[in-house]
Amino acid sequence: MKAKAWPYFLTTVFLFQALESQPAQRWEFSNRASKIDPLAKEHPEIKFTFAEVKGKYQDLQHAIVDTRVASRDRLVIWLMSYNGELSKYLSSLGLHLIQPHYANRWFSTIPKETHDTGECLGKIRLEAATGEDHSPLVVIPKPDGLAARSLKFVQWLANENPQGKWERFLNEKQTDLRWDKVILSGISHGSTTSARFAKHQKVARVVAFSGPRDQLESWQSLPSATPSNRYFAFTHILDKGWTADHYCRSWQMLGLAKFGPLVNVEKAKFPFENSRRLITDFDVDGNANKAHGIVVRDGRWKEVWKYLYTHPVDQVGKPSPPDPDCTMKIRPS
């Protein structure tokens, strides 16, 4: 048996070496969560399905890595709809990136009387991230949480794309992610879940665009597994989350004022006083909706993006006093 297996072993080795020796390039992948993991399930009770909408399956996941540049040994887990422009730029900086599909469609299903209690949304976010029982309002099993979906995706990528060396983000037994190499990031809902999960799970960094929010919630002040100097945030000042003081409230509760002043990137240069609190007043024709999304949609922010994702976390700005214009007691919206 051993003698017969030897040629097959050699063929496998040579095939693997041939794959690895292919020319360096930008690699992009997409695959459905339900194809990668048969344990992945739909949750119609929170409007979370795998259905095909406008020719696109809802559980489609994306990944990107550029092997032409030196790896920074960091995995960005992007928690929102896939953003090709931002993802390609981050890959050019030597970052790996995945956009997993996980049970995150719960927001509109929460009763109003429960929604604004102050200890509701954060618990649901944590359950959606971990697949563990943190909230009585939802039932999200482990295979459908962010952590498990991300793990399964990286395991698949390690096998599918040896050139990308995705195994660097798996532990020795390949049974869990190397969270110390993970950057949690997203915009709006995704940025808020990133920050909430990082309170629970220590990660390399958090990059929050247009967030975090969760007005009335108290989780932002909880002890954090991820040191507060590793949280970076960026928003437009016409974003409704900013004008209503939701973002500035979260930033202060997260302790970001300890690491630098509020910095307008239109009036400052890289590295933006080493601050964790960046804003822009770029002209958006007074459109609050445009302001909400533009921070991840315009190539003019590349220096800001580079700072947010790659600036050494131990380089911090000077402590600043609490923002007197930020209302800490937010009314329900």
TIRO-835023 format. One record per residue: x, y, z of N, C-alpha, C in turn; residue in three letters. Coordinates in steps of 0.02 Angstrom, whole numbers, plus 50000, padded with zeros to 5 digits. Each point is the difference from the previous one (the first is absolute). Layout:
PT     n_X     n_Y     n_Z    ca_X    ca_Y    ca_Z     c_X     c_Y     c_Z   residuo
PT       X       Y       Z       X       Y       Z       X       Y       Z       ALA
...
END
This chain:
PT     n_X     n_Y     n_Z    ca_X    ca_Y    ca_Z     c_X     c_Y     c_Z   residuo
PT   50042   49939   50000   49958   50061   50000   50043   50063   50000       MET
PT   50053   49998   50040   50042   50059   50003   50035   50013   49934       LYS
PT   50021   49947   49967   50035   50008   49935   49953   50029   49948       ALA
PT   49937   49979   50000   49951   50024   49952   49982   50073   50014       LYS
PT   50001   50019   50063   49980   50069   50018   50054   50051   49983       ALA
PT   50062   49977   49994   50056   50046   49991   49994   50044   49938       TRP
PT   49985   49973   49940   49992   50043   49941   49945   50052   50009       PRO
PT   49946   49980   50034   49945   50048   50011   50024   50056   50046       TYR
PT   50040   49982   50050   50027   50050   50046   50044   50050   49963       PHE
PT   50043   49973   49956   50044   50044   49962   49959   50046   49954       LEU
PT   49949   49972   49968   49958   50040   49956   49968   50057   50038       THR
PT   49976   49985   50061   49967   50051   50041   50050   50055   50019       THR
PT   50060   49979   50020   50051   50048   50019   50018   50046   49941       VAL
PT   50011   49969   49942   50019   50039   49941   49944   50048   49979       PHE
PT   49937   49976   50006   49944   50043   49983   49996   50060   50047       LEU
PT   50011   49987   50064   49998   50054   50049   50056   50051   49987       PHE
PT   50059   49974   49985   50057   50044   49985   49986   50040   49937       GLN
PT   49969   49969   49951   49984   50035   49937   49951   50057   50013       ALA
PT   49951   49986   50042   49951   50051   50017   50033   50059   50035       LEU
PT   50044   49984   50048   50034   50053   50038   50047   50041   49956       GLU
PT   50026   49969   49948   50049   50034   49958   49968   50042   49945       SER
PT   49934   50001   49997   49967   50042   49950   50018   50073   50011       GLN
PT   49999   50041   49947   50018   50070   50007   49959   50036   50053       PRO
PT   50033   50044   50037   49965   50039   50051   49947   50044   49967       ALA
PT   49944   50008   50033   49946   50039   49972   49950   50019   50055       GLN
PT   49948   50037   49982   49946   50012   50047   49950   49944   49992       ARG
PT   49986   49965   50054   49953   49944   50000   49934   50022   50031       TRP
PT   49946   49986   49964   49933   50016   50026   49957   49937   49997       GLU
PT   49963   49988   50054   49959   49941   50005   49930   50017   50026       PHE
PT   49952   49959   49980   49933   50005   50028   49971   49930   50004       SER
PT   49965   49987   50054   49968   49935   50008   49944   50007   50051       ASN
PT   49949   49959   49993   49944   50004   50046   50016   49965   50066       ARG
PT   49978   50031   50055   50012   49971   50066   49969   49931   50005       ALA
PT   49943   49990   49969   49965   49936   50003   50036   49947   49959       SER
PT   50043   50019   49954   50039   49952   49961   50063   49979   50039       LYS
PT   50027   50048   50037   50061   49986   50038   49985   49958   50062       ILE
PT   49944   50015   50034   49984   49965   50062   49928   49975   49998       ASP
PT   49990   49934   49997   49931   49973   49998   49961   50014   50064       PRO
PT   50034   50020   50053   49965   50017   50063   49971   50070   49999       LEU
PT   50019   50041   49952   49973   50068   49994   49926   49997   49983       ALA
PT   49960   50037   50037   49928   49998   49991   49970   50070   49992       LYS
PT   49940   50002   49971   49963   50062   49994   49961   50013   50065       GLU
PT   49984   50064   50010   49959   50019   50058   49947   50050   49977       HIS
PT   49947   49974   49969   49948   50044   49974   49966   50041   50054       PRO
PT   50003   49978   50063   49969   50038   50054   50033   50068   50011       GLU
PT   50061   50007   49977   50033   50065   50002   50017   50024   49929       ILE
PT   49962   49976   49952   50007   50021   49930   50070   49985   49972       LYS
PT   50028   49945   50022   50068   49980   49980   49995   49936   49959       PHE
PT   50007   50007   49935   49993   49943   49955   50057   49997   49950       THR
PT   50001   49945   49963   50049   49990   49947   49971   50015   49931       PHE
PT   49941   50029   49999   49962   50007   49938   50039   50040   49947       ALA
PT   49982   49987   49938   50030   50037   49944   49959   50063   49988       GLU
PT   50033   50057   50004   49967   50064   49990   50038   50038   49945       VAL
PT   49964   50016   49946   50030   50035   49943   50061   49963   49974       LYS
PT   49994   49934   49996   50054   49959   49973   50058   49987   50046       GLY
PT   49993   50017   50065   50054   49991   50047   49975   49964   50062       LYS
PT   50033   49945   50018   49982   49964   50061   50022   50041   50061       TYR
PT   49957   50002   50050   50012   50043   50058   50057   49975   50044       GLN
PT   50018   49936   49993   50054   49974   50042   50068   49999   49964       ASP
PT   50005   50039   49946   50063   50003   49964   50052   50038   50040       LEU
PT   50059   49972   50006   50054   50030   50038   50058   50017   49953       GLN
PT   50041   50048   50021   50054   50024   49957   50067   50000   50038       HIS
PT   50054   49993   49962   50067   50003   50028   50048   50028   49949       ALA
PT   50054   50031   50024   50049   50029   49955   50069   50001   50033       ILE
PT   50052   49988   49961   50069   50007   50023   50043   50015   49939       VAL
PT   50050   50040   50008   50046   50017   49945   50069   49973   50018       ASP
PT   50021   49947   49966   50065   49969   50015   50058   50036   49968       THR
PT   49987   50054   49964   50054   50040   49971   50033   50046   50051       ARG
PT   49968   50009   50058   50027   50044   50051   50012   49959   50063       VAL
PT   50047   50024   50041   50016   49966   50062   49940   49999   50047       ALA
PT   49987   49943   50029   49943   49994   50046   50014   50036   50066       SER
PT   49950   50034   50026   50004   50031   50066   49979   49952   50055       ARG
PT   49983   49939   49981   49981   49948   50048   49938   50020   50040       ASP
PT   49953   50032   49966   49938   50021   50032   49941   49982   49955       ARG
PT   49947   49975   50032   49938   49982   49965   49945   50049   50017       LEU
PT   49976   50037   49951   49943   50044   50010   49936   49959   49992       VAL
PT   49957   50001   50050   49934   49970   49995   49951   50058   49992       ILE
PT   49973   50007   49940   49957   50057   49982   49927   49981   50013       TRP
PT   49967   50038   50043   49932   49984   50021   49950   50047   49969       LEU
PT   49990   49993   49937   49947   50035   49964   50002   49976   49928       MET
PT   49959   50029   49957   50001   49980   49930   50070   50009   49972       SER
PT   50018   49957   49953   50068   50002   49972   50013   50067   49965       TYR
PT   50058   50028   50014   50020   50064   49971   50063   49988   49958       ASN
PT   49992   49994   49935   50055   49984   49956   50056   50051   50001       GLY
PT   49982   50064   49999   50051   50053   49998   50044   49998   50062       GLU
PT   49969   49999   50058   50038   49998   50063   50040   49935   50006       LEU
PT   49969   49945   49982   50032   49935   50007   50063   49994   49957       SER
PT   49995   50023   49938   50058   49997   49955   50057   50045   50026       LYS
PT   49981   50058   50028   50052   50044   50027   50034   49967   50060       TYR
PT   49961   49971   50044   50029   49968   50059   50044   49941   49980       LEU
PT   49980   49964   49948   50043   49945   49977   50066   50026   49973       SER
PT   49999   50060   49971   50062   50030   49974   50047   50021   50056       SER
PT   49973   50005   50061   50042   50016   50058   50028   49938   50033       LEU
PT   49984   49941   49973   50025   49938   50028   49953   49969   50052       GLY
PT   49937   50020   49999   49951   49972   50046   49958   49947   49966       LEU
PT   49986   49947   50035   49951   49951   49977   49931   50025   50023       HIS
PT   49948   49983   49962   49933   50023   50020   49948   49948   49982       LEU
PT   49953   49990   50047   49941   49959   49985   49938   50039   50020       ILE
PT   49946   49987   49965   49935   50028   50016   49952   49941   50010       GLN
PT   49992   49978   50063   49959   49941   50014   49925   50017   50003       PRO
PT   49960   49951   49988   49927   50007   50006   49980   49966   50066       HIS
PT   49969   50038   50045   49980   49972   50064   49932   50029   50020       TYR
PT   49969   49973   50051   49931   50018   50018   49997   50070   50030       ALA
PT   49994   50050   49958   50002   50070   50023   49938   50040   49981       ASN
PT   49947   49966   49978   49941   50037   49977   49946   50009   50054       ARG
PT   50021   49998   50062   49953   50001   50056   49973   50069   50018       TRP
PT   50034   50053   49978   49987   50067   50027   49927   50021   49996       PHE
PT   49969   49991   49942   49931   50024   49991   49949   49955   50034       SER
PT   50020   49944   50028   49953   49954   50031   49992   50013   50075       THR
PT   50039   50045   50029   49999   50011   50072   49943   50048   50018       ILE
PT   49955   49982   50046   49946   50044   50021   50026   50066   50027       PRO
PT   49964   50054   49985   50022   50067   50020   50009   50005   50075       LYS
PT   49955   49970   50039   50004   50006   50073   50062   49965   50027       GLU
PT   50026   49951   49963   50061   49966   50021   50062   50032   49970       THR
PT   49991   50025   49940   50055   50031   49962   50036   50054   50040       HIS
PT   49963   50040   50038   50029   50059   50033   50010   49991   50075       ASP
PT   50006   49938   50024   50011   49990   50071   50071   50015   50023       THR
PT   50047   50001   49954   50069   50015   50017   50044   49939   50008       GLY
PT   49970   49940   50004   50039   49939   50007   49974   49945   49954       GLU
PT   49982   50020   49940   49969   49954   49953   50043   49987   49939       CYS
PT   50017   50053   49964   50034   49993   49936   50069   49969   50006       LEU
PT   50037   50022   50051   50067   49973   50009   50002   49926   50011       GLY
PT   49950   49974   50037   49998   49928   50014   49984   49961   49936       LYS
PT   49955   50028   49959   49984   49966   49937   50061   50001   49954       ILE
PT   50034   50057   49997   50060   50004   49958   50051   49947   50021       ARG
PT   50008   49992   50065   50049   49952   50025   49980   49928   49982       LEU
PT   49936   49986   50004   49977   49933   49980   50009   49989   49925       GLU
PT   49986   50051   49961   50010   49994   49927   50073   49991   49983       ALA
PT   50045   50028   50040   50071   49994   49987   50028   49932   50023       ALA
PT   49978   49977   50059   50029   49940   50030   49961   49937   49986       THR
PT   49934   50005   49987   49959   49941   49995   49987   49969   50068       GLY
PT   50012   50038   50053   49988   49978   50068   49939   50036   50028       GLU
PT   49971   49973   50052   49938   50026   50028   50013   50061   50044       ASP
PT   49989   50059   49972   50009   50062   50037   49935   50040   50006       HIS
PT   49950   49984   49959   49938   50037   50000   49940   49953   49997       SER
PT   49946   50016   50038   49939   49959   49996   49957   50016   49940       PRO
PT   50019   50051   49963   49958   50024   49944   50015   49966   49934       LEU
PT   50057   49967   49995   50018   49965   49938   50031   49932   50017       VAL
PT   49999   49955   49952   50034   49936   50008   50045   49991   49939       VAL
PT   50064   50015   50009   50048   49995   49945   50052   49948   50019       ILE
PT   49997   49940   49971   50048   49947   50016   50069   50016   49974       PRO
PT   50049   49966   50029   50070   50015   49984   50016   49999   49925       LYS
PT   49976   49950   49961   50019   50000   49929   49976   50061   49961       PRO
PT   49952   50038   50028   49973   50057   49964   50026   50067   50028       ASP
PT   50044   49996   50049   50030   50060   50027   50060   50023   49959       GLY
PT   50020   50060   50011   50056   50030   49964   50065   49960   50009       LEU
PT   50015   49979   50061   50063   49966   50014   50006   49935   49961       ALA
PT   49947   49959   50003   50003   49935   49966   49999   50008   49924       ALA
PT   49959   50046   49975   49999   50011   49927   50068   50024   49975       ARG
PT   50033   50042   50038   50066   50025   49980   50051   49944   50002       SER
PT   49997   49958   50052   50047   49944   50006   49992   49953   49941       LEU
PT   49938   49980   49984   49988   49954   49944   50024   50029   49934       LYS
PT   49991   50065   49992   50020   50033   49938   50076   49999   49993       PHE
PT   50035   50016   50054   50073   50001   49997   50028   49929   49990       VAL
PT   49969   49950   50032   50021   49931   49989   49992   49981   49926       GLN
PT   49945   50020   49970   49988   49987   49929   50052   50036   49957       TRP
PT   50014   50062   50016   50048   50039   49962   50071   49971   50005       LEU
PT   50018   49975   50060   50066   49970   50009   50010   49941   49953       ALA
PT   49947   49964   49987   50003   49942   49954   49994   50022   49927       ASN
PT   49957   50048   49988   49986   50022   49932   50054   50045   49971       GLU
PT   50033   50038   50042   50047   50051   49977   50066   49995   50039       ASN
PT   50040   49947   49989   50063   49994   50037   50047   50058   49988       PRO
PT   49994   50033   49942   50042   50058   49986   49989   50056   50050       GLN
PT   49939   50005   50026   49984   50053   50047   50021   49987   50071       GLY
PT   50020   49937   50014   50024   49982   50067   49950   50021   50055       LYS
PT   49937   49984   49989   49948   50017   50049   50008   49961   50065       TRP
PT   50037   49945   49999   50009   49961   50061   50036   50039   50054       GLU
PT   50032   50055   49982   50034   50042   50050   49950   50027   50052       ARG
PT   49935   50001   49982   49950   50026   50045   49962   49946   50038       PHE
PT   50025   49939   49996   49971   49944   50037   50048   49977   50054       LEU
PT   49973   49974   50055   50044   49975   50052   50035   49936   49976       ASN
PT   50043   49972   50042   50041   49944   49979   49959   49940   49977       GLU
PT   49943   49988   50033   49957   49944   49981   49947   50020   49948       LYS
PT   50001   50064   49980   49953   50027   49951   49928   49993   50024       GLN
PT   49990   50006   50065   49933   49995   50029   49971   50067   50021       THR
PT   50039   50053   49994   49975   50066   50018   50043   50053   49965       ASP
PT   49973   50060   49996   50038   50055   49971   50053   50025   50049       LEU
PT   50053   50028   49973   50049   50036   50041   49973   50071   50008       ARG
PT   49960   50009   50052   49966   50065   50009   50049   50057   50012       TRP
PT   50060   49984   50022   50050   50052   50010   50024   50030   49934       ASP
PT   49981   49968   49944   50018   50025   49934   49940   50029   49963       LYS
PT   49942   50005   50033   49938   50021   49968   49986   50074   50011       VAL
PT   49980   50033   49946   49974   50069   50002   49925   49996   49987       ILE
PT   49960   50016   50050   49928   50003   49991   49981   50068   49972       LEU
PT   49960   50001   49948   49985   50064   49968   49933   49998   49964       SER
PT   49970   50059   49993   49937   50005   49964   49975   50071   50002       GLY
PT   49943   50010   49970   49969   50066   49999   49930   49993   50029       ILE
PT   49978   50051   50038   49933   50002   50027   49988   49939   50046       SER
PT   49950   49959   49984   49985   49940   50038   50063   49957   50009       HIS
PT   50040   49994   49947   50060   49960   50003   50053   50028   50046       GLY
PT   50007   50066   50002   50050   50029   50044   49979   49992   50073       SER
PT   49935   50003   50013   49976   49993   50068   50010   49929   50026       THR
PT   49985   49950   49957   50012   49931   50020   50074   49986   50008       THR
PT   50042   50031   49958   50072   49992   50007   50023   50022   50070       SER
PT   49977   50060   50019   50020   50026   50065   49973   49958   50058       ALA
PT   49937   49977   49993   49970   49959   50053   50037   49934   50008       ARG
PT   50015   49967   49944   50035   49936   50004   50070   50009   50028       PHE
PT   50033   50055   49984   50068   50013   50024   50001   50012   50076       ALA
PT   49944   50020   50028   49995   50005   50073   50006   49930   50031       LYS
PT   49974   49951   49965   49997   49931   50024   50062   49959   49980       HIS
PT   50024   50012   49939   50056   49961   49972   50058   50046   49984       GLN
PT   50058   49987   50027   50059   50041   49985   50021   49991   49928       LYS
PT   50007   50054   49964   50021   49999   49930   50056   50050   49989       VAL
PT   50029   49998   49941   50056   50044   49984   49980   50073   49995       ALA
PT   49937   50011   49975   49979   50069   49987   49926   50000   49982       ARG
PT   49968   50058   50010   49932   50012   49977   50001   50063   49958       VAL
PT   49969   49997   49941   49993   50060   49958   49926   50010   49987       VAL
PT   49974   50055   50028   49928   50013   49999   49984   50061   49957       ALA
PT   49965   49989   49945   49977   50055   49958   49926   50015   50018       PHE
PT   49985   50064   50006   49931   50021   50014   49971   49959   50058       SER
PT   50034   50002   50056   49979   49963   50058   50056   50000   50052       GLY
PT   49994   49962   50055   49942   49959   50018   49941   50044   50021       PRO
PT   49940   49968   50002   49941   50037   50018   49968   49969   50063       ARG
PT   49942   49967   49993   49964   49970   50056   49985   50051   50055       ASP
PT   49965   50053   49982   49980   50050   50049   49964   49967   50059       GLN
PT   50009   50028   50058   49971   49977   50063   50035   49938   50029       LEU
PT   50040   49966   49961   50033   49939   50024   50058   50017   50047       GLU
PT   50017   49952   50043   50054   50011   50048   50062   49958   49986       SER
PT   49997   49956   49950   50056   49954   49989   50065   50036   49983       TRP
PT   49995   50060   49971   50061   50036   49981   50046   50014   50059       GLN
PT   49971   50002   50061   50040   50013   50060   50023   49937   50036       SER
PT   49983   49941   49974   50020   49939   50032   50076   49991   49996       LEU
PT   50029   49962   50047   50071   49983   49993   50012   49967   49932       PRO
PT   50057   50014   49970   50011   49977   49932   50058   49952   49996       SER
PT   49987   49942   49967   50054   49952   49987   50051   50030   49952       ALA
PT   49976   50043   49955   50045   50035   49953   50018   50068   50029       THR
PT   50064   50015   50010   50019   50064   50027   49971   50058   49961       PRO
PT   49979   50053   50035   49964   50055   49968   50042   50038   49949       SER
PT   50066   49997   50005   50041   50035   49950   49998   49965   49932       ASN
PT   49969   49941   49996   49995   49963   49937   49935   50014   49962       ARG
PT   49959   50045   50026   49938   50019   49966   50013   50064   49960       TYR
PT   49984   49998   49935   50007   50058   49956   49932   50015   49968       PHE
PT   49981   50064   49996   49934   50018   49974   50004   50060   49953       ALA
PT   49955   50001   49950   49999   50053   49950   49928   50010   49975       PHE
PT   49978   50063   49999   49932   50015   49977   49997   50070   49970       THR
PT   49945   50013   49965   49986   50066   49972   49956   50037   50049       HIS
PT   50011   50066   50007   49963   50038   50051   49927   50013   49982       ILE
PT   49980   49985   49938   49929   50007   49982   49962   49934   50007       LEU
PT   50035   49947   50015   49969   49936   50013   49952   50009   50059       ASP
PT   49940   49972   49995   49950   50008   50054   50024   49969   50066       LYS
PT   50040   49949   49995   50028   49971   50061   50047   50047   50036       GLY
PT   50030   50046   49962   50044   50050   50030   49961   50060   50024       TRP
PT   49955   50025   49959   49962   50060   50019   49956   49986   50061       THR
PT   49979   49938   50010   49959   49983   50058   50042   49977   50060       ALA
PT   50066   50006   49994   50047   49985   50054   50007   49925   50016       ASP
PT   49976   49956   49956   50006   49929   50014   50073   49977   49995       HIS
PT   50035   50021   49948   50068   49977   49991   50047   50030   50052       TYR
PT   49994   50065   50011   50046   50032   50048   49989   49971   50070       CYS
PT   49938   49982   50015   49985   49968   50065   50037   49933   50005       ARG
PT   49994   49959   49949   50035   49935   50000   50075   50009   50004       SER
PT   50027   50049   49963   50072   50011   50000   50025   50018   50070       TRP
PT   49962   50041   50035   50020   50020   50067   49994   49941   50049       GLN
PT   49946   49962   49993   49990   49942   50045   50053   49947   49987       MET
PT   50024   49994   49939   50053   49953   49984   50069   50024   50024       LEU
PT   50004   50064   50020   50062   50027   50027   50048   50026   49948       GLY
PT   49974   50016   49941   50045   50020   49945   50031   50070   50010       LEU
PT   49969   50040   50042   50028   50067   50012   50068   49997   50034       ALA
PT   50016   49944   50031   50065   49992   50033   50057   49997   49950       LYS
PT   49983   49991   49935   50052   49989   49951   50003   50053   49946       PHE
PT   49976   50060   50016   50006   50054   49952   49936   50039   49992       GLY
PT   50006   50060   49970   49942   50043   49991   49956   49978   49942       PRO
PT   49944   50032   49993   49957   49991   49942   50036   50033   49941       LEU
PT   50013   49964   49947   50041   50025   49944   49960   50000   49935       VAL
PT   49996   50059   49969   49969   50006   49934   50053   49985   49948       ASN
PT   49991   49946   49963   50051   49978   49953   50009   50048   49942       VAL
PT   49953   50047   49990   50008   50050   49947   50048   50055   50021       GLU
PT   50016   50003   50064   50042   50053   50026   50064   49973   50033       LYS
PT   50011   49935   49995   50058   49969   50031   50031   49951   49951       ALA
PT   50063   49986   50011   50036   49953   49957   50013   49935   50037       LYS
PT   50014   49948   49962   50021   49935   50027   50060   50012   50046       PHE
PT   50000   49974   50062   49956   49950   50029   49945   50030   50045       PRO
PT   49973   50057   49983   49940   50026   50032   50005   50004   50076       PHE
PT   50058   50025   50022   50014   50010   50072   49994   49935   50040       GLU
PT   50007   49944   49966   49996   49934   50032   49934   49988   50036       ASN
PT   49949   50036   49978   49935   49995   50034   49961   49938   49978       SER
PT   49950   49982   50041   49954   49945   49983   49933   50027   49978       ARG
PT   49991   50065   50000   49935   50031   49985   50007   50048   49941       ARG
PT   49984   49975   49940   50007   50039   49939   49932   50018   49972       LEU
PT   49995   50062   49975   49938   50023   49968   50018   50036   49934       ILE
PT   49950   50011   49959   50008   50039   49939   49940   50045   49990       THR
PT   50012   50059   49971   49945   50045   49981   49998   50008   49924       ASP
PT   50024   49950   49965   50001   50001   49926   49930   50015   49974       PHE
PT   49997   50039   49946   49937   50023   49971   49960   49942   49971       ASP
PT   49941   49988   50029   49955   49948   49975   49932   50030   49983       VAL
PT   50000   50065   49984   49938   50035   49981   49946   49996   50054       ASP
PT   50023   49997   50063   49952   49999   50055   49961   49935   50006       GLY
PT   50020   49948   49965   49964   49937   49999   50025   49954   50056       ASN
PT   49959   49990   50051   50020   49960   50058   50009   49927   49981       ALA
PT   49959   49974   49954   50007   49930   49979   50065   49989   49963       ASN
PT   50017   50048   49958   50064   49996   49964   50058   50004   50049       LYS
PT   49992   50043   50050   50053   50007   50050   50012   49935   50038       ALA
PT   49947   49963   50012   50005   49938   50039   50045   49949   49965       HIS
PT   49995   49994   49934   50037   49948   49965   50063   50022   49965       GLY
PT   50010   50066   49992   50054   50023   49957   50069   49984   50029       ILE
PT   50006   49992   50065   50065   49988   50031   50032   49933   49978       VAL
PT   49960   49957   49969   50029   49937   49973   49990   49996   49924       VAL
PT   49980   50055   49968   49981   49996   49930   50040   50047   49954       ARG
PT   50045   50038   50026   50035   50048   49958   50075   49990   50006       ASP
PT   50034   49992   49943   50071   49988   50000   50042   50054   50033       GLY
PT   49970   50058   50012   50037   50055   50031   50018   49984   50072       ARG
PT   49972   49948   50030   50013   49985   50070   50057   49951   50009       TRP
PT   50038   49984   49948   50049   49946   50005   50052   50011   50056       LYS
PT   50021   50061   50009   50049   50012   50054   49968   49989   50068       GLU
PT   49936   50016   50006   49964   49988   50062   49991   49925   50010       VAL
PT   49980   49965   49948   49992   49927   50005   50066   49967   50021       TRP
PT   50054   50021   49969   50065   49972   50017   50016   50010   50074       LYS
PT   49986   50061   50024   50012   50015   50070   49958   49955   50045       TYR
PT   49936   49996   49986   49954   49962   50042   50019   49926   50006       LEU
PT   50023   49971   49946   50013   49928   49999   50072   49981   50015       TYR
PT   50047   50046   49993   50071   49980   50007   50040   50040   50051       THR
PT   49973   50055   50026   50038   50041   50047   50016   49959   50063       HIS
PT   50062   50001   50023   50018   49961   50060   49955   50018   50059       PRO
PT   49971   49950   50031   49952   50013   50053   50032   50031   50062       VAL
PT   50066   49991   50009   50032   50029   50059   50020   50072   49990       ASP
PT   49990   50028   49941   50012   50071   49988   49934   50038   50008       GLN
PT   49995   50038   50053   49937   50033   50017   50010   50075   50009       VAL
PT   49945   50036   49993   50002   50072   50009   49995   50020   50073       GLY
PT   49999   50065   50012   49996   50025   50068   49928   49996   50025       LYS
PT   49991   49982   50064   49933   49996   50028   49962   50066   49993       PRO
PT   49935   49993   49986   49958   50059   49992   49942   49997   50050       SER
PT   49976   50057   50022   49942   50001   50046   49937   49977   49964       PRO
PT   49949   49979   50036   49937   49981   49969   49972   50057   49958       PRO
PT   49968   49984   49945   49971   50050   49955   49939   50032   50033       ASP
PT   50003   50064   50017   49944   50032   50034   49937   50005   49956       PRO
PT   50009   49994   49935   49942   50005   49954   49966   49934   49987       ASP
PT   50026   49946   50030   49972   49934   49989   49951   49982   50056       CYS
PT   49938   49990   49983   49949   49981   50049   50006   49926   50016       THR
PT   50011   49985   50063   50010   49931   50020   49934   49964   50016       MET
PT   49948   50038   50016   49934   49970   50014   49957   50008   49937       LYS
PT   49997   49948   49961   49965   50001   49935   49928   49979   50009       ILE
PT   49955   50036   49969   49929   49982   50000   49989   49945   49947       ARG
PT   49950   49958   50011   49984   49949   49949   49984   50034   49934       PRO
PT   50018   49966   49944   49988   50029   49934   49947   49961   49964       SER
END
